[in-house]
Amino acid sequence: MRIALLHHSAPPVVGGVEAVLAHQARLLAEAGHAVAIVAARGEQTHPRVPFVSIPLADSRHPVVMEVKTELDAGRVPAGFEPLCARLAAELAQALAGFDVLIAHNVCSLNKNLALTEALRRLNGAPGFPRLIAWHHDLAWTTPRYRPELHAGPPWDLLRTAWPGVAQVVVSALRQQELAELMGLPAGAIRVIPNGMDVAQLFKLEALTQSLVRRTRLLTAVPILLLPVRLTPRKNIELALRTLAELRRTAPAAALLVTGPLGPHNPRNIEYFDRLRALRSELHLAEAAHFLAELHDGYLPDAVIADFYRLADALFLPSREEGFGLPVLEAAFNHLPVLCADLPPLRALGGPEAAYFSPDADPAAVADLIRKRLDGDPAYRLAVRARAELTWEQIYARHIAPLLETVMASGGQERRHDP
C-alpha cells in the first residue's frame, strides 16, 4: 500500500504532531508499506520515508499568514481562492499514485484554511487517495481559537464531516467533542491514542533492542530481572521454579538471567545444563531467558543498565553474597527488590526490600512477588502502558486494522464500537 502523511511541518521540526508523524511513518515503512511525508517544512529523517515539500502548506508562509490575518477578522480575502487552487494542484501532483492519505490536524485546525479547502476539493476525486482525517486538536472546541472562527465557509470546513472520510481522534474526550461538533455517532469515530517508543525513551543500546526483540520481552508481565552469572550459589533453580508457580496466575511472567557462565569453575557448564533441563521440564522455554544463549561473553554495562530500566522487579534468590550490588543498582533504578534473606542483602535493602529464604517454597515466593507488585500502582500503570501504549501495540491494534477497513470500504467508515 502507498501511504502519504500530511501536516504543515514534519521532523526534524519539533512538535507533538511532528513526533507522531515520525513514529507512524516508521511503523508503516517497517510493515512494508511505501510511505512519504508531505509538509511545508522538514526533511527526510528515515531512509525509507521520502519527504515531499509543499511550501504553501506551511502555517507560517508569508502568503498564508497574510490570508489568515483577513480570515481571522471574518473576511475572506481575494487571495484565498488563488491560494486554494494552487494548493489543490500541488497536492494532486504530490499525491498521485498514493492509496491513502493521513492528514494530521489539517481538517480540524485553522492554521491554513486554504490547505483545508484544497483538500476538501480533492477528496473523492478520481485517483485521489482515500482520506483519513486524524484530529489531535479541534479549533471549534478550543477557547483560544474561537475568536478566529466565524460562521460559514471556509471556517465551517473544520466542523463538517466530509463524505467518505475516516475520522480518527487521539482520545475519548476528542471523540465526544468531534461527535457533537459534526453530528456524528461516537462509534463512527475511531480513537487511536499516541504511543511511546520504549527504545527512544530509554535510549536503549542496539544490542539491548536486539535481545528485547528476540525474547519478546515487552510482552511479558511481570519482567523479573536476575543479573547474575550462571553459578550454583546464585540459586537460579529456585528462580525457575518460582517463575513456574507465578505463571499459574500471571501466564505472561518472564525471567531474564543476564550473566554468562562463571569463569572459574568448569562445573558451571554442568550447572547450566541442569538449569536448561529444568526449564524444559517446567515448560518455561518461552519465559525463562538465559542471555548467555543469545550473546557470547559478558554483556556491556550499558546493556545491563537498560534491562534495569525495562524490568518490573529485581529477583535475587542467591545462597551466598558478599555484598549484593544488584540491590543497590535496583535502588537507583526505582526497582522493587525481592531477594534472599542474607545479611549483606538485608543491610542494603533494609525494610524496603522483600525477603525470602533461599530454601523457600517456590509457591510462597511467587505469592510474595505477586503481592509486592500488585500493591504497587506504578507497576500496574507501567504494565497497562506496555500492553496498550507502545507504538508497536498501537500499530498492531489500531492502525493496521484502520488501513484494512479504509481500503475495503473505499474510504467510507462503517459504524463500529469504539
C-alpha positions in Angstrom: 0.0 0.0 0.0 1.2 3.5 -0.8 0.5 5.9 2.1 1.2 9.6 2.5 1.2 11.6 5.8 0.3 15.3 5.6 0.9 18.1 8.0 2.0 21.7 8.0 5.5 20.7 9.2 7.4 17.5 9.8 10.5 16.2 11.6 13.1 17.4 12.4 10.8 20.3 13.3 10.0 19.8 16.9 6.4 19.3 18.0 3.9 16.8 19.3 2.2 16.1 15.9 5.5 16.1 14.2 6.7 13.4 16.6 3.6 11.3 15.9 4.2 11.7 12.2 7.7 10.3 12.5 6.6 7.3 14.5 3.7 6.5 12.2 5.9 6.8 9.1 8.5 4.4 10.7 5.9 1.8 11.7 4.2 1.9 8.3 7.6 1.5 6.5 8.6 -1.4 8.8 5.2 -3.0 7.9 6.2 -3.0 4.3 4.2 0.0 3.0 5.6 2.6 0.7 5.4 5.8 2.8 6.1 9.5 2.2 5.7 12.6 4.4 4.2 15.7 2.7 4.6 19.0 4.5 6.0 22.5 4.1 8.9 22.4 6.5 11.0 19.4 7.3 13.4 16.9 5.7 13.9 13.2 5.3 14.7 11.6 8.6 14.1 7.9 7.8 15.9 6.2 5.0 12.7 4.6 3.6 10.4 7.6 4.0 11.0 10.4 1.5 10.0 14.0 2.3 7.9 16.0 -0.2 7.9 19.7 0.3 4.9 21.9 -0.5 5.9 25.3 0.9 2.4 26.8 0.8 1.2 24.0 3.1 3.0 25.9 5.9 1.1 27.8 8.6 3.9 30.4 8.6 4.3 31.0 4.9 4.0 34.8 4.3 1.2 34.4 1.8 -0.7 32.0 4.1 -0.2 34.4 7.1 -1.5 37.3 5.1 -4.6 35.4 4.1 -5.1 34.2 7.7 -5.0 37.7 9.1 -8.0 38.5 7.0 -9.8 35.2 7.8 -9.3 35.7 11.5 -11.1 39.0 11.2 -14.0 37.3 9.5 -13.2 38.4 5.9 -12.4 36.0 3.0 -9.7 37.9 1.0 -9.3 37.9 -2.7 -6.1 36.0 -2.4 -7.9 33.0 -0.7 -9.3 31.4 -3.9 -6.0 31.5 -5.9 -4.2 30.1 -2.9 -6.7 27.2 -2.7 -6.4 26.5 -6.4 -2.6 26.4 -6.3 -2.5 24.2 -3.2 -5.0 21.8 -4.8 -2.9 21.5 -7.9 0.3 20.9 -5.9 -1.4 18.4 -3.6 -2.8 16.5 -6.6 0.6 16.3 -8.1 2.4 15.3 -4.9 -0.2 12.6 -4.0 -0.6 11.0 -7.4 -0.4 7.2 -7.1 -1.0 7.0 -3.4 -3.7 4.8 -2.0 -4.3 6.5 1.4 -3.6 10.0 2.8 -3.5 10.5 6.5 -4.0 14.3 7.2 -2.9 15.3 10.7 -4.8 18.4 12.1 -5.4 19.8 8.5 -9.1 19.1 8.8 -9.6 20.4 12.3 -7.4 23.5 12.9 -7.5 26.8 11.1 -3.7 27.1 10.7 -4.0 27.1 6.9 -7.7 27.1 5.8 -6.6 27.3 2.1 -4.9 23.9 2.6 -8.1 22.6 4.2 -10.2 23.8 1.4 -7.8 22.4 -1.2 -8.0 19.0 0.5 -11.8 19.2 0.5 -12.0 19.8 -3.2 -9.7 16.9 -3.9 -11.4 14.4 -1.6 -13.2 11.8 -3.5 -11.9 12.8 -6.9 -10.8 10.0 -9.3 -7.3 8.9 -8.5 -7.0 10.8 -5.2 -6.1 8.7 -2.2 -8.7 7.7 0.4 -8.6 10.2 3.2 -8.1 9.7 6.9 -8.6 12.8 8.9 -6.5 12.4 12.1 -7.5 15.0 14.7 -5.2 15.9 17.6 -6.9 19.3 18.3 -10.2 20.8 17.4 -10.3 24.6 16.7 -14.1 24.8 17.2 -14.0 23.3 20.7 -10.8 25.2 21.9 -11.4 28.6 23.5 -8.2 30.1 22.3 -9.1 29.6 18.7 -12.8 30.7 18.9 -12.1 34.5 18.2 -10.5 33.4 14.9 -13.6 31.4 13.7 -16.7 32.6 12.1 -19.9 31.2 10.7 -19.9 30.0 7.1 -17.2 28.9 4.7 -14.3 28.3 5.0 -14.4 28.1 8.8 -17.3 25.5 8.7 -14.9 23.1 7.0 -13.5 22.4 10.4 -16.8 21.2 11.9 -18.2 19.3 8.9 -17.9 15.6 8.2 -16.7 15.3 4.7 -18.1 12.4 2.6 -16.2 9.1 2.7 -13.6 10.3 5.2 -12.4 8.1 8.1 -12.4 10.2 11.3 -9.7 9.5 13.9 -9.1 11.2 17.2 -6.4 10.7 19.9 -8.6 10.4 23.0 -12.1 9.7 24.2 -12.5 13.4 25.0 -11.8 14.3 21.4 -14.2 11.6 20.2 -17.0 13.1 22.3 -16.2 16.7 21.1 -15.9 15.7 17.5 -19.2 13.7 17.6 -21.1 16.7 19.0 -19.3 19.1 16.6 -20.1 17.2 13.4 -23.3 15.5 14.4 -21.7 12.0 14.1 -22.4 8.9 16.3 -19.4 8.4 18.5 -19.0 4.9 17.1 -18.2 6.4 13.7 -15.1 8.0 15.1 -12.0 5.9 15.9 -10.0 6.6 19.0 -6.3 5.9 18.3 -4.0 7.2 21.1 -0.5 8.4 20.8 2.2 6.0 21.9 5.6 5.6 23.4 8.8 4.5 21.7 10.4 2.5 24.5 13.8 2.3 22.8 13.9 6.0 22.3 12.6 6.8 25.8 15.3 4.7 27.5 18.0 5.3 24.9 18.4 1.6 24.6 21.6 0.2 23.2 21.3 -1.6 19.8 22.3 -4.9 21.4 19.5 -4.4 24.0 17.0 -3.7 21.3 18.0 -6.9 19.5 17.7 -9.0 22.7 14.4 -7.5 23.6 13.0 -8.4 20.1 14.4 -11.9 20.3 12.9 -12.6 23.7 9.7 -10.7 23.1 10.4 -9.1 26.4 7.9 -6.2 26.2 5.0 -8.7 26.0 6.0 -10.1 29.4 4.1 -9.3 32.7 5.9 -9.1 35.0 9.5 -9.0 33.9 11.8 -10.4 36.7 15.5 -9.4 36.4 18.2 -11.8 37.7 21.5 -10.1 36.8 24.0 -12.8 37.9 26.4 -15.3 36.4 25.3 -18.9 35.9 26.8 -20.4 39.1 25.2 -22.7 41.7 25.5 -20.2 44.5 23.1 -17.9 42.7 20.3 -20.5 43.3 18.8 -20.0 39.8 16.8 -23.2 40.1 14.6 -21.5 42.7 14.1 -18.7 40.3 12.8 -21.1 37.6 10.5 -22.9 40.0 9.2 -19.7 41.3 8.5 -18.4 37.8 6.6 -21.6 37.0 4.4 -21.0 40.1 4.0 -17.4 39.3 2.8 -18.2 35.8 -0.2 -20.1 37.2 -1.9 -16.7 37.8 0.4 -14.5 35.6 0.8 -16.5 32.4 2.9 -13.8 30.7 5.5 -13.6 33.5 9.2 -13.9 32.4 12.6 -14.2 34.0 15.7 -12.6 32.5 19.1 -14.0 33.6 21.7 -11.7 32.2 25.1 -13.3 33.1 27.4 -15.7 31.4 28.8 -18.9 32.8 31.0 -18.4 35.9 34.6 -18.1 34.6 36.5 -20.1 37.3 34.7 -23.5 37.7 34.2 -25.9 34.8 31.4 -27.5 36.7 29.3 -24.4 35.9 28.7 -25.9 32.4 27.1 -28.9 34.1 25.0 -26.5 36.2 23.9 -24.6 33.1 22.8 -27.9 31.5 20.8 -28.8 34.6 19.1 -25.3 34.5 18.1 -25.8 30.9 16.8 -29.3 31.6 14.8 -27.8 34.5 13.5 -25.0 32.3 12.3 -27.6 29.8 10.7 -29.8 32.5 8.8 -26.7 33.8 7.7 -25.7 30.3 9.4 -22.3 30.5 11.2 -22.3 27.2 9.4 -19.1 26.1 9.5 -17.4 29.6 12.9 -18.0 31.2 15.6 -16.3 29.1 19.3 -17.0 29.6 21.1 -14.3 27.7 24.2 -16.4 27.6 22.4 -18.5 24.9 21.9 -15.3 22.8 25.1 -13.5 23.3 28.7 -14.7 23.9 30.6 -13.4 26.9 29.7 -10.5 29.2 27.1 -8.1 28.3 28.3 -4.4 28.3 27.4 -2.4 31.4 25.2 -0.2 29.3 23.1 -3.1 28.2 22.7 -4.4 31.8 21.6 -0.9 32.8 19.0 -1.0 30.0 17.4 -4.1 31.5 17.2 -2.5 34.9 15.0 0.2 33.3 12.9 -2.4 31.4 12.3 -4.8 34.3 9.5 -4.8 36.8 11.4 -6.2 39.8 14.8 -7.5 40.8 14.6 -11.1 41.8 17.8 -12.4 43.6 17.5 -15.8 45.2 21.2 -16.3 46.0 22.5 -18.7 48.6 25.6 -16.5 49.1 26.5 -12.9 48.6 29.5 -10.9 49.8 27.9 -7.5 49.0 24.9 -7.7 46.6 25.5 -4.9 44.1 22.3 -5.7 42.2 20.2 -4.5 45.1 22.0 -1.2 45.0 21.6 -0.9 41.2 17.9 -1.7 41.6 17.5 1.0 44.2 18.9 3.6 41.9 16.5 2.5 39.2 13.5 2.6 41.5 13.0 -1.1 41.0 11.3 -3.3 43.6 13.7 -5.7 45.3 12.8 -9.3 46.2 15.8 -11.2 47.4 17.1 -14.0 49.6 17.3 -13.1 53.3 21.1 -12.9 53.6 22.8 -10.4 55.9 24.6 -8.4 53.1 21.3 -8.1 51.1 19.3 -7.1 54.1 21.9 -4.5 55.0 21.4 -2.9 51.6 17.7 -3.5 51.1 16.6 -2.6 54.6 12.9 -2.6 55.3 12.1 -1.6 51.7 13.0 -4.9 50.1 11.0 -8.1 50.4 12.9 -11.2 51.7 12.5 -15.0 51.5 14.7 -18.0 52.4 16.9 -19.5 49.7 15.2 -22.7 50.6 11.6 -21.3 50.5 8.7 -23.0 48.8 8.5 -21.6 45.3 4.8 -21.1 45.6 5.3 -19.0 48.6 7.9 -16.9 46.9 5.6 -16.5 43.9 2.9 -15.3 46.2 5.3 -12.8 47.7 6.2 -11.4 44.3 2.5 -11.2 43.3 1.5 -9.3 46.5 4.5 -6.9 46.2 3.8 -6.0 42.6 0.0 -5.9 42.7 0.2 -3.4 45.6 2.3 -1.0 43.5 0.3 1.5 41.4 3.3 2.5 39.4 3.8 -1.2 38.4 0.1 -1.5 37.4 0.3 1.6 35.3 3.5 0.5 33.6 2.0 -2.9 32.8 -1.0 -1.3 31.2 1.0 1.2 29.2 3.4 -1.5 28.0 0.5 -3.7 26.9 -1.5 -1.0 25.2 0.5 2.2 24.5 3.8 1.3 22.8 3.8 2.4 19.2 4.2 -1.2 18.1 1.0 -2.2 20.1 -0.9 0.9 18.7 0.1 -0.1 15.1 -1.0 -3.7 15.5 -4.2 -3.0 17.5 -5.4 0.2 15.7 -3.5 1.5 12.7 -3.2 -1.7 10.7 -7.0 -2.6 11.1 -7.9 1.0 10.2 -6.0 0.8 6.9 -7.6 -2.5 6.1 -11.1 -1.1 6.7 -10.4 2.1 4.7 -9.2 0.2 1.7 -12.0 -2.4 1.9 -14.7 0.2 2.3 -13.5 2.6 -0.3 -12.8 5.2 2.4 -16.3 5.2 3.9 -16.1 4.1 7.5 -18.9 1.9 8.9 -20.1 2.5 12.4 -18.4 0.3 15.0 -17.9 0.2 18.7 -15.0 2.5 19.8 
